[in-house]
Amino acid sequence: MSTAEMRTVDWADGVVRLIDQTRLPHELVIKEYRDYRAVAEAIRVMEVRGAPAIGAAAALGVALAALEGAALPPDEFRAHLNEAARVLAGTRPTAVNLFWGIDRVVAVADPWREGSAAGAANRAVAEAVAILAEDVAVNQAMGRFGAALINDGDTVLTHCNAGALATVAFGTALGVIRAAVAQGKRVRVFADETRPRLQGMKLTAWELARDGIDVTLIADNMAPSLMRRGLIQCAVVGADRVAANGDVVNKIGTYGVALACRAHGLPFYVAAPLSTVDLTMSSGDQVPIEERAGEEMTHIDGIRVSPAGVPVLNPAFDVTPAELVTGLITEVGVLRAPYGPALAEAVARQSRREEQQA
Ligand code: MRU
C-alpha cells in the first residue's frame, strides 16, 4: 500500500479502521474497532494520534455509539450519545480537534429532527464519514498554499509528526512538503527525534522515506547548531490548538524550534486547519497541556534508561507565542500577523461559506 492509498483513520461497513501507530516503524498493522469505548482507548494510548486524526477517530467513535443506540427511544438515545461523547472527550485534553469532531457528529444526530434514533444514527455516520473526506481535501489545500513558501533546494526542519499519520491522509506540515516535492522542488527534510515518544524518528522518518522524500534524522538538540551552520532554511510544524491571538500549542519542543529559528533569522511556519483554531482561548496559556506518564521519559520501548526513583516531568505540549510564527498555513491561505484579526476573519468567512452550503 503506497502512502497515497493509505488511510490512517477509515470507516468500512460499520467498522472503524486505524493504523496502530504504536507498532510503527516495525510493522504496518491496521486494527478494527466496533465499539466506541475501544476507539476512546486507542486515542488514549496513542494507537491513533495527531490532532486531525484524533478528531476524525473520535467522530467515528460517536458514529459507532449512535449505531449501538439506534433502537433506543429518542431520550435514551440522546443520553447514550452524551455518555459516549463524555468518554471520548476524556481521552486527551490538548488537541481541540478531538472536541470539534465529537461536537460536529453529536450536533447532527438529533433523533427528534431525524424522526427516530435510527435516522439520527444514519445521520451521525454520514457526518463522521464526511469529516474524513474533508480532512484530506483540507490538507491538500494547505499543501498548495504552503508549497509556495518552500524554495527549490531548501532543507526543512520538522518536529513531531504532522503527516499522513497525524491526519486521515496527506498531512498538514508534511502535506506542505509533499506538495512542494510534487511541484518538482528539491526538498530535504530534517526530522527531529521528538523526545520522549519519538514521533519524529518513528513516524515522520517512516512515512517520508516510504514516499521517497529525502529525510535525515537528527536528535532534538541538534537543530540550533545545524541552523548556525546554514544547513536549515525554514521549519514547518503542525499544531494541536491555535489560540485566538495566534499562539500555537504543539508537541513539546516546538517552542525551542521557533526560538532557534528566530535567533538565526529563519522562517517558522505552522500548518494547521481551521478546525485546530480555538477562538474561545484568548491565548495559548489558557490551553490545557496534557501531562503524560513519567514512564514515557524513563523508558524507551519498555526498557528503563533512567535511574529508578528520580522524579520526572512530562508535559506533552508547549506554547509558541504568536510573535515567533512567520506564517500560519491554513486551507484558506497563509495567514500573517497580526493573527488575532486574521484568524477571526478566516473563521467567520469559513462559517459563512458553510452556512451557504447547508
Ligand atoms: O502527542 P501527539 O503525537 O498526538 O502530538 C501530535 C502533535 O503535536 C502534532 O504536531 C499535531 O497534532 C499536529 S498533527 C497534524
Boltz pocket constraint, residues with backbone or C-beta under 6 A from the ligand:
constraints:
  - pocket:
      binder: B
      contacts: [[A, 48], [A, 49], [A, 50], [A, 51], [A, 52], [A, 95], [A, 159], [A, 160], [A, 161], [A, 162], [A, 163], [A, 166], [A, 167], [A, 171], [A, 172], [A, 173], [A, 199], [A, 237], [A, 238], [A, 239], [A, 240], [A, 250], [A, 251], [A, 252], [A, 271], [A, 316]]
      max_distance: 6.0
